[in-house]
Amino acid sequence: MGKIRNPLIFVLTFSAALLVISFLIGIAEGFFLTGNPNLEGKTIWNFVMSMIDFALTVTLAISASHYFDKQNIFQLFKVDLLQMSLGVLIGIVTFILSEIILRTASNFLCDLPLINEAFAEIVANTKSTADYVLLLITIGILVPFSEEVFLRGFCYRVLRQRYGRVVSLLVISFVFVLFHPVPQWIPHLMMVTIVLCFSFEYKKNLMLPITIHSTINVLAILKLLALK
């Protein structure tokens, strides 16, 4: 049986696989929380679950990339302090714009909540310095790194080769929304996806979109901490 060479089938198949993995991790989390109710909402528990998800996502992206076009994803990483500084600046501007879009969308959607309640609960349960450090590592590093490796390092890159920017952006935006299924987030997720894709397109360096993504996530954490 020959290899599948259609990038769209590849991307959708592996995105579905990641969603199934996340679903199974959620089931496992529910199982362990049933027997250990004291773990619910604990930052350390969410850190462990995120580490598992991170390892599986990155491994899957690396394997898919090697299988599809023999590309070593780690060749797309170039540490450049100037680019990373630019990424922080772009992340701050993107966060401010996304907040405006998010609030506007919420008003049109019958005042739905602006935040993810599960995420807000995790932030609310941060008590100690260790909790804050684990939260920042999880949301500020692990999540952006794994999502960018998969979405930009594999999905966008292989789709771009066959279908061009527009189709690639639409597909990646759809996948990104599936990973964050909150209706009022869709407009600002679309904007964030465009920024991340074009940042990768601009430099062909995953460190730039990772830095932007990390900055947005860290600012989201700080916003929720300020509301505690």
DRENDREN-185607 format. One line per 10 residues: for each residue x, y, z of C-alpha. Coordinates in Angstrom, 2 decimals, decimal comma. Example, Ala and Ser with C-alpha at 12.3 -4.5 7.8 and 13.67 -1.06 7.14 Angstrom:
12,30 -4,50 7,80 ~ 13,67 -1,06 7,14
//
This chain:
0,00 0,00 0,00 ~ 1,53 3,33 -1,09 ~ 1,94 6,41 1,04 ~ -0,80 9,04 1,15 ~ 0,52 12,14 -0,60 ~ -2,52 14,41 -0,46 ~ -1,61 17,09 2,13 ~ -5,24 17,97 2,89 ~ -6,04 14,36 3,80 ~ -2,86 14,26 5,85
-3,67 17,42 7,79 ~ -7,30 16,50 8,49 ~ -6,35 12,94 9,48 ~ -3,66 14,01 11,92 ~ -5,82 16,84 13,29 ~ -8,58 14,30 13,96 ~ -6,00 12,03 15,62 ~ -4,93 14,89 17,92 ~ -8,54 15,65 18,84 ~ -9,08 11,97 19,67
-5,91 11,98 21,78 ~ -7,09 15,08 23,65 ~ -10,49 13,43 24,17 ~ -8,86 10,29 25,58 ~ -6,65 12,38 27,86 ~ -9,81 14,12 29,06 ~ -11,41 10,74 29,82 ~ -8,28 9,66 31,70 ~ -8,32 12,94 33,61 ~ -11,96 12,41 34,60
-11,16 8,86 35,73 ~ -8,30 9,94 37,98 ~ -10,19 12,93 39,35 ~ -13,07 10,65 40,34 ~ -10,74 8,73 42,62 ~ -8,74 11,78 43,67 ~ -11,12 14,74 44,01 ~ -8,39 16,82 45,69 ~ -6,56 16,98 42,36 ~ -9,39 18,84 40,64
-8,31 22,28 39,52 ~ -4,75 21,72 40,73 ~ -2,06 23,35 38,63 ~ 0,30 20,39 39,03 ~ -2,32 18,02 37,64 ~ -2,96 20,24 34,62 ~ 0,79 20,49 34,09 ~ 1,12 16,69 33,97 ~ -1,77 16,38 31,51 ~ -0,30 19,15 29,34
3,09 17,41 29,33 ~ 1,46 14,23 28,02 ~ -0,47 16,16 25,37 ~ 2,68 18,12 24,46 ~ 4,78 14,99 24,00 ~ 2,15 13,26 21,87 ~ 1,46 16,34 19,71 ~ 5,12 17,06 18,98 ~ 5,90 13,39 18,33 ~ 2,95 13,11 15,96
3,95 16,29 14,10 ~ 7,56 15,17 13,71 ~ 6,50 11,71 12,52 ~ 3,94 13,12 10,08 ~ 6,42 15,60 8,65 ~ 9,07 12,92 8,14 ~ 6,54 10,56 6,58 ~ 5,07 13,16 4,26 ~ 8,07 15,03 2,85 ~ 11,12 13,98 4,89
11,32 17,46 6,43 ~ 13,05 17,70 9,80 ~ 10,87 20,16 11,72 ~ 13,73 21,13 14,01 ~ 15,50 22,64 11,00 ~ 12,74 25,28 11,09 ~ 13,99 26,55 14,47 ~ 16,47 29,42 14,36 ~ 17,11 31,26 17,62 ~ 17,22 34,96 16,78
16,86 37,43 19,67 ~ 15,81 40,24 17,35 ~ 13,03 38,11 15,84 ~ 11,93 36,97 19,30 ~ 11,78 40,60 20,48 ~ 9,70 41,38 17,39 ~ 7,50 38,40 18,28 ~ 6,84 39,81 21,75 ~ 5,86 43,18 20,25 ~ 3,59 41,57 17,64
2,09 39,36 20,36 ~ 1,21 42,39 22,51 ~ -0,44 44,22 19,60 ~ -2,27 41,04 18,51 ~ -3,52 40,46 22,06 ~ -4,94 43,99 22,29 ~ -6,66 43,67 18,90 ~ -7,98 40,20 19,77 ~ -9,47 41,55 23,01 ~ -11,33 44,22 21,04
-12,59 41,63 18,54 ~ -13,51 39,21 21,34 ~ -15,58 41,79 23,21 ~ -17,33 42,87 20,01 ~ -18,14 39,25 19,10 ~ -19,42 38,57 22,61 ~ -21,86 41,50 22,34 ~ -23,26 40,09 19,11 ~ -23,52 36,60 20,61 ~ -25,88 37,50 23,44
-23,16 38,47 25,91 ~ -21,55 35,05 26,08 ~ -18,63 34,89 28,54 ~ -15,35 36,29 27,27 ~ -13,21 33,62 28,90 ~ -12,91 29,87 28,86 ~ -14,41 28,82 32,20 ~ -12,16 25,74 32,53 ~ -9,08 27,87 31,90 ~ -10,33 30,51 34,34
-10,77 27,81 37,00 ~ -7,18 26,66 36,54 ~ -5,93 30,23 36,94 ~ -8,19 30,75 39,96 ~ -6,62 27,73 41,67 ~ -3,09 29,06 41,45 ~ -2,02 29,66 45,05 ~ 1,71 29,28 45,44 ~ 4,75 30,49 43,52 ~ 5,21 26,95 42,21
1,64 27,02 40,85 ~ 2,33 30,26 38,98 ~ 5,55 28,87 37,51 ~ 3,84 25,66 36,35 ~ 0,95 27,64 34,88 ~ 3,29 29,89 32,91 ~ 5,30 26,89 31,67 ~ 2,13 25,05 30,64 ~ 0,20 27,86 28,94 ~ 3,11 30,10 28,03
5,56 27,50 26,66 ~ 4,22 23,95 26,22 ~ 0,92 24,82 24,55 ~ 2,30 27,42 22,08 ~ 5,29 25,22 21,23 ~ 3,25 22,07 20,51 ~ 0,51 23,90 18,59 ~ 2,98 25,84 16,44 ~ 5,07 22,75 15,67 ~ 1,94 20,95 14,52
-0,06 23,76 12,90 ~ 2,69 25,84 11,31 ~ 5,62 23,42 11,25 ~ 3,59 20,64 9,62 ~ 0,02 21,53 8,60 ~ 0,46 25,00 7,12 ~ 3,78 24,15 5,48 ~ 2,58 21,06 3,60 ~ -0,72 22,67 2,60 ~ 1,09 25,78 1,39
3,19 23,69 -0,99 ~ 0,11 22,31 -2,76 ~ -2,72 24,82 -2,32 ~ -1,16 28,23 -1,65 ~ -1,73 30,73 1,13 ~ -5,49 31,29 1,04 ~ -6,62 27,66 1,20 ~ -3,90 26,88 3,74 ~ -5,04 29,75 5,98 ~ -8,68 28,65 5,78
-7,88 25,03 6,65 ~ -5,51 25,96 9,48 ~ -8,06 28,44 10,86 ~ -10,67 25,66 10,86 ~ -8,32 23,28 12,68 ~ -7,31 26,01 15,17 ~ -10,98 26,69 15,97 ~ -11,55 22,95 16,49 ~ -8,76 22,99 19,06 ~ -10,48 25,94 20,84
-14,24 25,21 20,50 ~ -15,61 28,41 22,02 ~ -18,11 30,15 19,66 ~ -17,31 33,73 20,68 ~ -13,60 33,07 20,13 ~ -13,94 32,28 16,42 ~ -13,38 35,85 15,02 ~ -10,33 36,56 17,13 ~ -8,94 33,03 16,59 ~ -9,13 33,68 12,85
-7,15 36,89 13,29 ~ -4,54 35,21 15,50 ~ -4,19 32,37 12,98 ~ -3,55 34,85 10,15 ~ -0,89 36,64 12,21 ~ 0,84 33,37 13,15 ~ 0,77 31,98 9,61 ~ 2,14 35,14 8,04 ~ 4,84 35,42 10,70 ~ 6,00 31,93 9,73
5,62 32,80 6,04 ~ 7,75 35,90 6,57 ~ 10,79 34,23 8,17 ~ 10,28 30,47 7,73 ~ 11,29 30,28 11,38 ~ 9,01 28,66 13,97 ~ 10,53 30,71 16,79 ~ 8,68 33,82 15,60 ~ 5,11 32,39 15,72 ~ 5,97 30,50 18,94
7,08 33,77 20,58 ~ 3,94 35,57 19,38 ~ 1,71 32,72 20,57 ~ 3,50 32,55 23,94 ~ 3,16 36,30 24,46 ~ -0,59 36,18 23,75 ~ -1,08 33,27 26,16 ~ 0,98 34,87 28,93 ~ -0,99 38,11 28,60 ~ -4,23 36,11 28,79
-2,99 34,54 32,04 ~ -2,03 37,93 33,46 ~ -5,46 39,30 32,56 ~ -7,20 36,50 34,42 ~ -4,87 36,85 37,41 ~ -5,69 40,56 37,52 ~ -9,40 39,66 37,67 ~ -8,97 37,23 40,58
//
